[in-house]
Amino acid sequence: MSGRRAGATAAHREGDPTVTTQSTPATPGNPATPGTPSTPDLRERAAAALTAARARTAALTDAVTDPELTAQHSPLMSPLVWDLAHIGNMEELWLLRNVAGHEAMRPEIDPLYDAFEHPRAERPKLPLLGPDDARAYAAEVRGRVFDLLERTPLEGTALLDSGYVFGMIAQHEQQHDETMLITHQLRRGAPVLAAPDPSPPSGPAPTAGEVLVPGGPFTMGTSVEPWSLDNERPAHEREVAPFWIDTTPVTCAGFKEFIADGGYGEPRWWTPEGWEQIRAHSIGAPLFWRAEGGQWVRRRFGVTEPVPDDEPVLHVSWYEADAYARWAGRRLPTEAEWEKAARFDPGTGRSTRYPWGDEDPTPAHANLGQRHLRPARAGSYPAGASPLGVRQLIGDVWEWTASDFLPYPGFRPFPYREYSEVFFGPEHKVLRGGSFAVDPVACRGTFRNWDLPVRRQIFSGFRTARDA
């Protein structure tokens, strides 16, 4: 499925979906939210999530010519046509074969779309389905899936309870859509995507640059969010010392100060691995930035524009985020600190689903769902702030944390090991919060993303913290 990988890139996790019998049940309901939806409501929710994902997939793949669909725009990414057929193959495997018990529609293509069998750099050499065949295959699978959704009881097994497996597939497709949007950013050529810019911040500006998050225990993760993925589970208590955290993500203006102060040339700010990486690749600014005419400009989906000072910085690696934090006399927050800042309500002592409470995100809360093709200005979305006043914890940019990607106590892989378990360890760092490229179905206060610390093509930024 997806979570993040690609090499393991933040935007979608691929894997050989081997069913595991040690499943974490997708428990219906959530004590922090209104009651469990009825079966008709669950069917409607699942159908809407699948439909929204497919509409986005079509927009991303129809925007370019067939030769561009089959081309590899970067060795870091698959050809777009691979993602398109992989989406259909994953959906067929889990819903038509696993749930409905059907025979494989095209068993000969299964190995072509196994991400563990074929690294991204090799996929253009495979006998992949062409654009027309890939579209037809994905459409035929989807038609059969909607028939299945109409008649399948959404209860009785961990896969079916609360429509979990349908939600899993919708999230998988949306995560691939984020991956494909990254490919569009890496693509060279005239712009083919368009979206309105975010509105200027409304309401009062943040009153402080950082806020104090009180120490003490809080509930991290979830055991009850119906469509949560295995690495978000189970809910458990964490003790966190008091700390200060930035009210907004670090901006481009702030990052320009780091550059101007020689941050990329001073080894004391960098881990040994980070210093080696920027020296080996002559890195001196975020990806897609370049100095031109006495100012910094960037390439964004085919458009070259001045780097906006008031937006969160984007396309930085974990090494760059960590170096900036050290230069600023601060540090990256741990994953537990980030989640406490995002979910803990000091007034009630509860962990909510989102910083603003338990209701699903709306455009007033966060910049999600590719409604825009850039982050909103720092300080936007006051309606989405946490009770302590921290803004933009959800949406805009994925936020690097200091933490390695590790299982929670009591973790059990479900429904297959290759979604999360094979990525656990110090090689991958955790990102939180989602970006403008993430759909709400695949973004919540407990959602965990992870990637290699060298990754820069992903929609990644960060905020900093310090001990209290």
C-alpha positions, 0 to 999 in steps of 0.5 A, spaced: 500 500 500 502 506 501 504 510 506 511 513 503 516 509 500 520 509 493 526 508 494 521 509 499 518 516 498 513 520 501 508 519 497 506 512 497 508 505 499 508 500 494 509 492 496 508 485 495 501 485 498 502 478 502 496 477 507 498 476 514 494 472 519 496 477 525 491 482 523 489 489 527 482 489 527 479 495 524 475 497 530 468 501 528 467 507 531 471 512 535 470 515 542 473 521 540 468 522 534 460 521 533 457 514 532 459 509 527 456 510 521 451 506 518 452 501 513 449 505 507 453 511 510 459 507 510 458 505 503 457 512 500 463 514 504 467 508 501 464 510 494 465 517 494 473 516 497 474 511 491 470 516 486 475 522 488 481 518 488 479 516 480 478 523 478 484 525 481 488 520 477 485 521 471 486 529 471 494 527 473 494 522 467 490 525 462 494 532 463 500 529 459 501 526 452 501 518 451 509 519 450 510 523 456 505 517 460 510 512 458 517 516 459 521 516 466 521 523 468 526 521 473 530 515 475 527 516 482 520 515 480 516 510 475 513 512 469 506 515 470 503 509 466 506 504 471 502 508 477 496 508 473 496 500 472 499 499 479 493 502 482 488 498 478 492 491 480 492 493 487 485 494 487 483 488 483 488 484 488 485 486 494 477 487 493 476 482 487 480 477 489 481 477 496 474 479 498 470 477 492 474 471 491 475 472 483 480 469 479 485 474 477 483 478 471 490 478 468 495 474 472 501 475 467 501 482 469 502 481 477 509 481 477 510 487 472 507 491 478 510 488 484 514 494 487 519 490 491 520 485 484 522 491 480 525 498 483 523 504 480 529 505 475 528 499 472 520 499 470 521 503 463 524 497 461 518 492 463 513 490 458 508 495 461 501 496 459 500 502 454 496 508 456 489 505 453 490 498 456 492 501 463 486 506 463 481 500 460 484 495 465 483 500 471 476 502 469 474 495 468 476 493 475 473 499 478 466 497 475 467 490 478 469 494 485 462 498 485 458 492 484 462 488 489 461 494 494 453 494 493 453 487 495 458 486 500 457 486 508 461 491 511 462 487 517 465 480 519 472 480 518 478 485 520 478 487 512 471 488 511 469 492 518 467 499 517 469 498 510 476 498 512 479 494 505 475 499 501 478 505 505 485 502 504 484 502 497 482 509 496 488 511 500 493 507 496 490 510 490 491 517 493 498 516 495 500 514 488 496 520 486 501 524 490 507 520 487 504 522 480 504 529 482 511 529 485 513 526 478 509 532 475 514 537 479 520 533 476 517 533 469 521 538 464 516 542 459 511 547 459 506 547 465 500 542 464 497 543 471 493 549 474 490 550 480 488 557 484 493 560 489 491 559 496 487 565 499 491 570 503 491 569 511 485 571 514 483 572 521 488 574 526 495 573 525 499 568 530 501 572 537 507 568 538 513 565 534 513 559 538 508 556 543 509 552 550 506 545 550 505 542 557 509 536 559 506 530 561 502 523 558 498 523 552 495 518 548 499 517 541 496 513 535 489 510 535 486 503 536 479 506 534 480 510 527 476 505 522 481 507 516 487 508 520 493 504 517 497 499 521 503 503 523 498 508 526 496 502 531 495 501 537 493 507 541 498 507 547 500 512 552 507 517 551 510 521 556 513 528 553 517 533 557 515 540 556 517 543 550 516 549 545 514 548 538 514 553 532 507 556 531 508 555 523 513 551 519 519 554 517 518 559 511 523 560 505 525 567 508 527 563 514 531 558 510 534 564 506 537 567 512 540 560 513 543 560 506 546 567 507 549 565 513 553 560 510 549 554 513 551 550 507 558 551 508 559 550 515 560 543 517 558 544 524 551 544 523 550 538 519 551 530 521 556 527 518 552 523 513 548 530 511 555 533 510 557 528 506 551 528 502 551 536 500 558 535 499 558 529 494 552 533 490 554 540 491 547 542 494 547 549 496 539 550 496 532 547 497 531 542 490 528 546 485 531 553 487 537 557 483 540 564 484 538 568 478 539 576 477 540 577 485 534 573 487 532 566 489 527 563 484 524 556 483 521 551 478 514 549 480 510 545 476 513 548 470 513 555 472 519 559 474 518 564 479 521 568 485 521 564 491 516 567 496 518 569 503 512 568 506 511 560 504 513 554 508 520 552 505 519 546 501 523 540 498 528 540 503 531 533 506 531 531 513 539 533 513 537 540 511 532 541 516 536 538 521 542 543 519 537 549 519 535 547 526 542 546 529 544 553 526 537 556 529 539 554 536 533 549 536 532 542 534 527 538 530 521 535 534 520 528 536 514 524 533 511 524 539 512 531 540 509 533 534 503 528 535 502 531 542 502 538 539 497 536 534 492 532 538 493 534 545 487 538 548 490 541 555 483 543 556 480 536 556 486 532 556 484 528 550 487 526 544 483 529 538 483 526 531 486 533 528 488 539 531 482 543 531 478 537 534 474 531 531 471 533 525 473 531 518 478 537 514 474 542 510 478 548 506 477 552 512 482 548 516 487 546 512 491 546 505 489 539 502 487 535 496 491 538 491 486 544 491 492 548 490 499 547 487 503 550 493 503 551 500 499 557 503 502 562 507 505 561 514 500 563 519 494 561 514 488 557 517 486 559 524 480 555 524 485 549 523 489 551 529 491 547 535 488 549 542 495 552 544 495 556 537 499 552 533 498 552 525 498 548 519 500 542 523 495 539 517 496 540 510 501 545 506 508 541 507 510 534 510 514 536 516 520 532 518 521 530 525 527 527 529 525 520 530 526 514 526 520 510 523 519 505 528 513 500 530 509 502 536 508 498 542 504 492 540 504 493 533 501 488 528 502 488 521 496 488 517 494 486 512 501 485 509 508 486 512 510 490 506 506 496 508 510 498 514 514 493 517 519 492 512 521 499 513 522 500 520 529 502 523 534 507 523 534 508 515 528 512 515 525 518 518 518 520 520 514 525 517 508 528 519 502 532 518 501 531 510 502 536 504 497 540 499 498 534 495 495 529 500 488 528 500 484 528 507 482 520 506 490 519 507 491 524 512 489 525 520 493 527 526 495 519 527 498 518 520 505 517 519 509 518 513 516 516 512 522 516 508 530 516 507 533 522 510 536 524 503 529 525 499 528 532 497 523 531 491 517 530 496 513 535 498 517 536 505 518 542 510 519 542 517 518 546 524 523 547 529 522 545 537 526 546 543 526 544 550 522 548 555 
